[in-house]
Structures are given as C-alpha cells and as structure tokens.
Amino acid sequence: MPSRIVIVGAGQAATQAATSLRAGGYDGHLVLLGNEGLLPYQRPPLSKAYLSGAMGLDRVVLKPMEAWIEDKVDVHLDAEVTALDRQAKSVTTRDGQTIGYDALILATGSRVRALACPGADLRGVHYLRSIADADGLGQDMQPGKRLVVIGGGYIGLEVAAVARKAGLEVVILEAAPRVLARVAPPVISDFFQTLHHDAGVTILTDVKVTAIEGADCVAGVALADSRTIPADLVLVGIGIIPNAELARAAGLKAEDGIETDVDARTSDPAIFAIGDCASRPLVHYGQRRGRLESVHNALEQAKLAAAAIMGLPRPVEETPWFWSDQYDIKLQIAGLSTGAAHSVVRGDPSQKRFAVFHLDADNRLLAVDAINAPPEFIVGKQVIARHGQLAPARLADMSVSMKEIGAGV
C-alpha cells in the first residue's frame, strides 16, 4: 500500500478519487493539488443552472473544506504542477515546491480550444470552462445584447438557451452542415435546430469565421462569405484539448490524451490518469479506446484507479452516459453510436418526447439518444451493458413498453 498518494487536479475526477480511496480504507498521506484557487466544483452546471443564476456557487462546489479536513486530505488550491519526475517519483509546482509520491493520479482535465483568427483577443470574446469564465460571461449577458455563439455543440446550444431566456438576441454559427454534427444523428440535430429556431435563435450552418471585428471590444463576427454578424459579445465553443503535456513531457504514452489500461493505469505502473485528460479502453466496444468527456467517465475512472491502487475488486464498468439541458428539454445519451449500421426512432419528435436507438449490423444496441424519455434511456443503458440485440420493428412500436423490450433481452 503506498504511503503517499498525490492527486494532480481538483475537479470531479480528483474529488471522486480521494473519496474512493478514503472510503476503501486508505489511511496514508493523501495530497490534492489544484490550480484555480477554488475548491473542487462541478463543471456541467456552468453552461446551464449556474450561468442562469438558478444555482449558486455553494451548490456547485462538490464539498466544503471542512469535509476535506475531516477526510484528512492535504488540499492545495494554488499549486500548479509544472514538472513530473518519474525516476524521483515527485512533482514540482510553479512556486518550486517538490512533492514526492508512491502513487500518482493525474486528473489534469482539459482546456478550451482557442479561436485562431484576427480579433480573437478582443474584449467581449468569452470561453466557458471555469467558474471565472462563467462569471465573466454572465456579467456580459444583459437583456437586449447581441450574443454570437461560435460552435453548435452542446456548450454552445446550452448557453444559447440560457441567453435567449435572459432576453438576449442570439445567433449560432456552425461550420458543419448541422449543429451537433460530430456527436448526434441528423434527427437529433434537426430537433434542436427547430427548438432553438422556435425560441427566436438564428442558426447559420456551413459558415466559416474569419475575424472578430471591433476596436477594443467586440462589434461583429466576419464570415468567409463576406457577411458580418453584429455582436456585443461572443462565446467560443469549438471543443476542448486534453491537458496531457505534463504526462507527455515525462515520457508517458499520450497522443489524444494520456493512455491508460482498464484500471486507469498509465504506461508507468505507479501513475494513473482519470477524467478528460485520459484515453481509456472502451470495454463495451471491442478494441476501441477513446476520451469520454463526461461526469460518468470522471467518476468511473476515479473509482477504478482507487480500487487498483488498494488492490480491491474492480468496480463494474457502466455504459457511458451523457446529458444536456436546453429550455424544457432534457437529452440523455447512453452509449456511443460510432459504428452503428442503422437507427430506429421511437416516438414523435414533434411531441418533444422520443428516442433514437443506434444498432449495429446484428441489431446489437450501441447507443440511445433520449429526448424527455427516461424509460428509453434507462432500459437502453441496461441493454447496451448486456450487449443485447433488439428487433427494430418492436423497438419502434410504442404499444410495446420499454419494460417489455428490456425484459426480452
């Protein structure tokens, strides 16, 4: 059993790792190193309830300092780690402090992909990854202002929904032919495009941003087709990049994320990587590996790492799941649709309650996208975990309940 475990990072994955270690009986020295100056907090609400004001900072923070003290975790909130020495088994912080470890957990997360064009540094250009980002964006989101969202992914759509409800004029700019093109099927994209259109949002697809215009602050967004979209503020949501540089510099395998095995262990047996920064085997999908940017992944990998460090039985790996809240719509996703041969729509999109099931060539369920449809999500998640096959005609038949469908697998 390692006498000292160091966790680099202070997000959801890091918090779960510390919690699981203590819950599993680890009584050694436990150190957590964060670099934002804040207690670990949830990121998903930042583009939704926190940004809208429905959730305060006290509800976003995962647990108060008293709880960390009670768990005997040595928490450092302004300790940016700049170097990892695998031979010496130590990490060094920006202020020169060196901390040794017996086991190391990298939970370094990810950062936003920056917009590369003239004017990208103008006042009024925002990103959304941290509490500070959300606070700055929220201060600028005043009724009547014109918000341009660059990127039609989940973050962009969620912020657009909050802004529209707050009385801003909103335009979404998407380079692909449809919103959510990278992560959702056309029927889901069409649904959300209609939803936002009906709420008064303008969506422009197949467009390329060439510049942010303005003197010292944003005045507009220039497009390749010579149009300029007037703007008082801009949100850039064009993806994230895993923070793998520390691991890569130390010689760990890290291409698109820090590579791990099924126990979240890296190419160095004393070092683990969890959360957004990690590329893991996708156990429900054959030989594939990938990064899963989700709360579920952060929590699950943290539990796997803690169990491996303490020599405890491996936790059961669930079907990956994700969610998004926009207006009165809850999208719940189970599984990964990559590799699907065909899809089945269950329900009526016009009624704002339906699901899309993604099946492989043998009708094995790979993923489900559920719009305001909890039974479809829950049963679908269970069927994916069992590698179950479903009959498309039966799946589309609303007279057959999801309970019956699940029981037949």
BAKE-683445 format. One record per residue (C-alpha): x, z, y. Coordinates in nm, 3 decimals, always signed. Layout:
- X	Z	Y $
...
//
This chain:
- +0.000	+0.000	+0.000 $
- +0.153	-0.098	+0.338 $
- +0.228	+0.197	+0.561 $
- +0.162	-0.002	+0.879 $
- -0.076	-0.293	+0.930 $
- -0.071	-0.483	+1.259 $
- -0.363	-0.700	+1.369 $
- -0.285	-0.960	+1.637 $
- -0.607	-1.042	+1.819 $
- -0.905	-0.843	+1.940 $
- -1.217	-1.043	+1.857 $
- -1.484	-1.028	+1.590 $
- -1.246	-1.109	+1.304 $
- -0.992	-0.846	+1.413 $
- -1.262	-0.583	+1.453 $
- -1.403	-0.651	+1.107 $
- -1.057	-0.640	+0.952 $
- -0.988	-0.297	+1.099 $
- -1.333	-0.175	+0.997 $
- -1.300	-0.306	+0.642 $
- -0.955	-0.154	+0.599 $
- -1.073	+0.191	+0.701 $
- -1.397	+0.159	+0.502 $
- -1.193	+0.055	+0.197 $
- -0.984	+0.370	+0.214 $
- -0.675	+0.256	+0.402 $
- -0.526	+0.564	+0.571 $
- -0.199	+0.422	+0.702 $
- -0.099	+0.329	+1.056 $
- -0.332	+0.060	+1.191 $
- -0.244	-0.124	+1.515 $
- -0.464	-0.374	+1.702 $
- -0.312	-0.592	+1.975 $
- -0.542	-0.769	+2.224 $
- -0.455	-0.963	+2.539 $
- -0.773	-0.977	+2.751 $
- -0.770	-0.620	+2.879 $
- -1.115	-0.566	+2.726 $
- -1.244	-0.400	+2.413 $
- -1.328	-0.648	+2.135 $
- -1.657	-0.822	+2.205 $
- -1.892	-1.090	+2.070 $
- -1.842	-1.444	+2.198 $
- -2.166	-1.619	+2.085 $
- -2.387	-1.443	+2.346 $
- -2.165	-1.565	+2.630 $
- -2.339	-1.905	+2.641 $
- -2.682	-1.755	+2.582 $
- -2.809	-1.399	+2.641 $
- -2.506	-1.272	+2.834 $
- -2.494	-1.573	+3.065 $
- -2.868	-1.546	+3.134 $
- -2.839	-1.175	+3.213 $
- -3.058	-1.070	+2.920 $
- -2.763	-0.892	+2.758 $
- -2.516	-0.672	+2.942 $
- -2.151	-0.603	+2.870 $
- -2.240	-0.281	+2.688 $
- -2.431	-0.482	+2.428 $
- -2.164	-0.748	+2.392 $
- -1.879	-0.502	+2.321 $
- -1.855	-0.453	+1.944 $
- -1.783	-0.080	+1.956 $
- -1.674	+0.172	+2.222 $
- -1.323	+0.315	+2.249 $
- -1.448	+0.643	+2.103 $
- -1.522	+0.463	+1.777 $
- -1.174	+0.310	+1.767 $
- -1.023	+0.653	+1.825 $
- -1.241	+0.802	+1.552 $
- -1.120	+0.532	+1.312 $
- -0.759	+0.613	+1.412 $
- -0.683	+0.260	+1.525 $
- -0.397	+0.230	+1.775 $
- -0.556	-0.017	+2.021 $
- -0.351	-0.205	+2.282 $
- -0.567	-0.425	+2.506 $
- -0.296	-0.582	+2.727 $
- -0.046	-0.673	+2.457 $
- +0.003	-1.048	+2.437 $
- +0.221	-1.125	+2.134 $
- +0.483	-1.387	+2.214 $
- +0.706	-1.382	+1.905 $
- +0.682	-1.320	+1.532 $
- +0.997	-1.238	+1.332 $
- +0.914	-1.270	+0.964 $
- +1.256	-1.158	+0.846 $
- +1.247	-0.839	+1.051 $
- +0.872	-0.804	+0.990 $
- +0.795	-0.745	+1.355 $
- +0.606	-0.889	+1.651 $
- +0.714	-0.879	+2.013 $
- +0.481	-0.858	+2.313 $
- +0.524	-1.019	+2.654 $
- +0.638	-0.688	+2.804 $
- +0.921	-0.664	+2.550 $
- +0.771	-0.414	+2.307 $
- +0.861	-0.475	+1.941 $
- +0.623	-0.350	+1.672 $
- +0.710	-0.354	+1.305 $
- +0.463	-0.422	+1.026 $
- +0.433	-0.407	+0.648 $
- +0.131	-0.635	+0.654 $
- +0.028	-0.857	+0.944 $
- -0.314	-1.006	+1.017 $
- -0.325	-1.295	+1.264 $
- -0.666	-1.313	+1.433 $
- -0.546	-1.511	+1.734 $
- -0.867	-1.713	+1.774 $
- -0.883	-2.034	+1.971 $
- -0.881	-2.168	+2.325 $
- -1.083	-2.432	+2.507 $
- -0.971	-2.793	+2.510 $
- -0.890	-2.875	+2.873 $
- -1.025	-3.175	+3.059 $
- -0.743	-3.418	+3.140 $
- -0.839	-3.616	+3.450 $
- -0.786	-3.605	+3.827 $
- -0.971	-3.317	+3.990 $
- -0.996	-3.108	+3.673 $
- -0.848	-2.810	+3.858 $
- -1.096	-2.815	+4.149 $
- -1.288	-2.501	+4.235 $
- -1.623	-2.512	+4.057 $
- -1.489	-2.651	+3.727 $
- -1.566	-2.399	+3.455 $
- -1.491	-2.341	+3.088 $
- -1.662	-2.087	+2.865 $
- -1.460	-1.887	+2.618 $
- -1.423	-1.536	+2.760 $
- -1.617	-1.268	+2.946 $
- -1.430	-1.365	+3.262 $
- -1.534	-1.728	+3.212 $
- -1.899	-1.630	+3.167 $
- -1.894	-1.403	+3.473 $
- -1.743	-1.677	+3.689 $
- -1.989	-1.939	+3.568 $
- -2.283	-1.701	+3.609 $
- -2.189	-1.629	+3.973 $
- -2.191	-2.002	+4.049 $
- -2.521	-2.072	+3.872 $
- -2.760	-2.033	+4.163 $
- -3.111	-2.188	+4.170 $
- -3.114	-2.536	+4.318 $
- -2.748	-2.608	+4.249 $
- -2.647	-2.917	+4.055 $
- -2.468	-2.848	+3.727 $
- -2.296	-3.123	+3.532 $
- -2.211	-3.036	+3.172 $
- -1.931	-3.242	+3.019 $
- -1.982	-3.240	+2.644 $
- -2.305	-3.242	+2.445 $
- -2.204	-2.989	+2.179 $
- -2.364	-2.652	+2.115 $
- -2.192	-2.473	+2.404 $
- -2.291	-2.746	+2.649 $
- -2.653	-2.754	+2.532 $
- -2.686	-2.375	+2.532 $
- -2.550	-2.345	+2.885 $
- -2.775	-2.631	+2.997 $
- -3.078	-2.443	+2.863 $
- -2.982	-2.122	+3.045 $
- -2.909	-2.312	+3.368 $
- -3.233	-2.505	+3.359 $
- -3.435	-2.187	+3.307 $
- -3.246	-2.038	+3.603 $
- -3.363	-2.325	+3.827 $
- -3.055	-2.546	+3.841 $
- -3.057	-2.924	+3.822 $
- -2.870	-3.018	+3.506 $
- -2.703	-3.337	+3.384 $
- -2.527	-3.353	+3.045 $
- -2.254	-3.614	+2.994 $
- -2.165	-3.705	+2.635 $
- -1.901	-3.958	+2.527 $
- -2.067	-4.022	+2.189 $
- -2.392	-4.219	+2.140 $
- -2.585	-3.892	+2.095 $
- -2.548	-3.519	+2.153 $
- -2.419	-3.309	+1.862 $
- -2.285	-3.630	+1.705 $
- -1.995	-3.450	+1.536 $
- -2.198	-3.169	+1.381 $
- -2.559	-3.277	+1.328 $
- -2.763	-3.569	+1.186 $
- -2.949	-3.808	+1.418 $
- -3.287	-3.639	+1.365 $
- -3.145	-3.308	+1.497 $
- -2.974	-3.485	+1.787 $
- -3.297	-3.665	+1.877 $
- -3.490	-3.338	+1.863 $
- -3.256	-3.161	+2.105 $
- -3.233	-3.460	+2.338 $
- -3.613	-3.463	+2.362 $
- -3.624	-3.085	+2.404 $
- -3.385	-3.093	+2.698 $
- -3.546	-3.402	+2.850 $
- -3.885	-3.228	+2.845 $
- -3.725	-2.930	+3.020 $
- -3.601	-3.155	+3.301 $
- -3.242	-3.207	+3.190 $
- -3.085	-3.552	+3.230 $
- -2.869	-3.660	+2.935 $
- -2.631	-3.953	+2.964 $
- -2.461	-4.067	+2.643 $
- -2.183	-4.322	+2.581 $
- -2.018	-4.226	+2.909 $
- -1.655	-4.154	+2.994 $
- -1.549	-3.913	+3.268 $
- -1.261	-4.050	+3.477 $
- -1.235	-3.788	+3.754 $
- -1.384	-3.480	+3.914 $
- -1.436	-3.562	+4.281 $
- -1.419	-3.329	+4.576 $
- -1.185	-3.195	+4.844 $
- -1.116	-2.833	+4.748 $
- -1.429	-2.786	+4.536 $
- -1.645	-2.999	+4.310 $
- -1.867	-3.262	+4.471 $
- -1.926	-3.502	+4.183 $
- -1.816	-3.641	+3.848 $
- -1.691	-4.001	+3.839 $
- -1.765	-4.216	+3.534 $
- -1.586	-4.521	+3.394 $
- -1.889	-4.739	+3.475 $
- -1.836	-4.667	+3.848 $
- -2.123	-4.420	+3.876 $
- -2.070	-4.080	+4.037 $
- -2.292	-3.789	+3.932 $
- -2.337	-3.540	+4.220 $
- -2.237	-3.186	+4.124 $
- -2.193	-2.841	+4.276 $
- -2.036	-2.705	+3.958 $
- -1.914	-2.844	+3.627 $
- -1.897	-2.692	+3.281 $
- -1.648	-2.848	+3.041 $
- -1.734	-2.805	+2.674 $
- -1.526	-3.055	+2.479 $
- -1.409	-2.844	+2.188 $
- -1.155	-2.575	+2.105 $
- -0.796	-2.562	+1.978 $
- -0.680	-2.301	+1.723 $
- -0.414	-2.062	+1.852 $
- -0.161	-2.136	+1.579 $
- +0.156	-2.168	+1.788 $
- +0.280	-1.817	+1.708 $
- +0.248	-1.881	+1.336 $
- +0.394	-2.232	+1.360 $
- +0.699	-2.110	+1.553 $
- +0.759	-1.853	+1.280 $
- +0.762	-2.124	+1.014 $
- +0.418	-2.067	+0.863 $
- +0.219	-2.367	+0.742 $
- -0.008	-2.455	+1.032 $
- -0.138	-2.801	+1.111 $
- -0.503	-2.784	+1.218 $
- -0.499	-2.405	+1.207 $
- -0.291	-2.155	+1.008 $
- -0.323	-2.248	+0.641 $
- -0.441	-1.972	+0.407 $
- -0.539	-1.928	+0.044 $
- -0.877	-1.799	-0.072 $
- -0.772	-1.442	+0.017 $
- -0.678	-1.540	+0.376 $
- -0.309	-1.505	+0.287 $
- -0.069	-1.747	+0.461 $
- +0.245	-1.908	+0.318 $
- +0.412	-1.570	+0.383 $
- +0.260	-1.314	+0.139 $
- +0.285	-1.035	+0.397 $
- +0.088	-1.228	+0.661 $
- -0.284	-1.310	+0.668 $
- -0.480	-1.532	+0.909 $
- -0.852	-1.499	+0.979 $
- -1.118	-1.649	+1.205 $
- -1.098	-1.953	+1.433 $
- -0.718	-1.978	+1.401 $
- -0.725	-2.019	+1.022 $
- -0.769	-2.321	+0.794 $
- -0.912	-2.197	+0.465 $
- -1.018	-2.341	+0.129 $
- -1.390	-2.421	+0.134 $
- -1.476	-2.275	-0.205 $
- -1.828	-2.420	-0.218 $
- -1.697	-2.773	-0.152 $
- -1.433	-2.851	-0.415 $
- -1.078	-2.909	-0.293 $
- -1.162	-2.928	+0.076 $
- -1.019	-2.694	+0.335 $
- -1.105	-2.657	+0.699 $
- -1.159	-2.436	+1.001 $
- -1.501	-2.278	+1.037 $
- -1.573	-2.175	+1.395 $
- -1.838	-1.912	+1.328 $
- -1.917	-1.543	+1.318 $
- -1.975	-1.567	+0.943 $
- -1.627	-1.706	+0.886 $
- -1.464	-1.441	+1.104 $
- -1.637	-1.157	+0.921 $
- -1.588	-1.300	+0.572 $
- -1.219	-1.380	+0.609 $
- -1.157	-1.035	+0.757 $
- -1.317	-0.873	+0.452 $
- -1.119	-1.098	+0.216 $
- -0.790	-1.011	+0.388 $
- -0.863	-0.637	+0.384 $
- -0.953	-0.645	+0.015 $
- -0.638	-0.841	-0.073 $
- -0.413	-0.604	+0.121 $
- -0.561	-0.300	-0.053 $
- -0.585	-0.459	-0.396 $
- -0.963	-0.426	-0.407 $
- -1.203	-0.672	-0.577 $
- -1.259	-0.991	-0.378 $
- -1.585	-0.999	-0.180 $
- -1.825	-1.275	-0.282 $
- -1.788	-1.577	-0.054 $
- -2.119	-1.679	+0.102 $
- -2.241	-2.019	+0.204 $
- -2.108	-2.087	+0.557 $
- -2.376	-2.035	+0.823 $
- -2.410	-2.101	+1.195 $
- -2.679	-2.079	+1.463 $
- -2.775	-2.190	+1.814 $
- -3.045	-2.066	+2.055 $
- -3.183	-2.305	+2.318 $
- -3.505	-2.232	+2.513 $
- -3.754	-2.108	+2.248 $
- -3.573	-2.286	+1.965 $
- -3.353	-2.125	+1.701 $
- -3.139	-2.362	+1.498 $
- -2.997	-2.210	+1.180 $
- -2.748	-2.403	+0.970 $
- -2.632	-2.325	+0.619 $
- -2.351	-2.518	+0.452 $
- -2.155	-2.826	+0.556 $
- -2.315	-3.170	+0.548 $
- -1.992	-3.372	+0.525 $
- -2.010	-3.591	+0.216 $
- -2.389	-3.598	+0.195 $
- -2.535	-3.914	+0.039 $
- -2.882	-3.876	+0.191 $
- -3.104	-3.632	+0.380 $
- -3.463	-3.511	+0.344 $
- -3.676	-3.397	+0.638 $
- -3.921	-3.119	+0.558 $
- -4.187	-3.055	+0.821 $
- -4.270	-3.222	+1.151 $
- -4.013	-3.230	+1.434 $
- -4.291	-3.279	+1.689 $
- -4.426	-2.936	+1.594 $
- -4.086	-2.773	+1.663 $
- -4.065	-2.640	+1.309 $
- -3.882	-2.843	+1.047 $
- -3.565	-2.863	+0.841 $
- -3.321	-3.131	+0.730 $
- -3.171	-3.093	+0.383 $
- -2.846	-3.278	+0.307 $
- -2.792	-3.377	-0.057 $
- -2.506	-3.542	-0.243 $
- -2.548	-3.838	-0.483 $
- -2.657	-3.600	-0.761 $
- -2.912	-3.428	-0.533 $
- -2.694	-3.117	-0.511 $
- -2.773	-2.938	-0.184 $
- -2.478	-2.933	+0.056 $
- -2.636	-2.811	+0.379 $
- -2.961	-2.746	+0.564 $
- -3.038	-2.759	+0.939 $
- -3.346	-2.544	+1.006 $
- -3.537	-2.552	+1.336 $
- -3.756	-2.241	+1.373 $
- -3.777	-2.243	+0.992 $
- -3.631	-1.920	+0.846 $
- -3.758	-1.974	+0.486 $
- -3.588	-2.314	+0.467 $
- -3.265	-2.163	+0.596 $
- -3.270	-1.860	+0.366 $
- -3.359	-2.047	+0.048 $
- -3.130	-2.336	+0.134 $
- -2.839	-2.095	+0.182 $
- -2.904	-1.945	-0.161 $
- -2.935	-2.282	-0.334 $
- -2.608	-2.407	-0.182 $
- -2.427	-2.098	-0.312 $
- -2.560	-2.174	-0.661 $
- -2.459	-2.542	-0.632 $
- -2.823	-2.618	-0.703 $
- -2.993	-2.956	-0.726 $
- -3.327	-3.029	-0.558 $
- -3.581	-3.305	-0.612 $
- -3.617	-3.488	-0.276 $
- -3.991	-3.556	-0.315 $
- -4.065	-3.193	-0.398 $
- -3.847	-3.076	-0.111 $
- -4.040	-3.290	+0.138 $
- -4.378	-3.170	+0.009 $
- -4.497	-2.896	+0.246 $
- -4.764	-2.790	-0.007 $
- -4.479	-2.655	-0.222 $
- -4.341	-2.332	-0.073 $
- -3.971	-2.274	-0.029 $
- -4.005	-1.973	-0.257 $
- -4.125	-2.204	-0.535 $
- -3.849	-2.454	-0.463 $
- -3.582	-2.184	-0.473 $
- -3.719	-2.031	-0.793 $
- -3.688	-2.366	-0.970 $
- -3.311	-2.390	-0.919 $
//
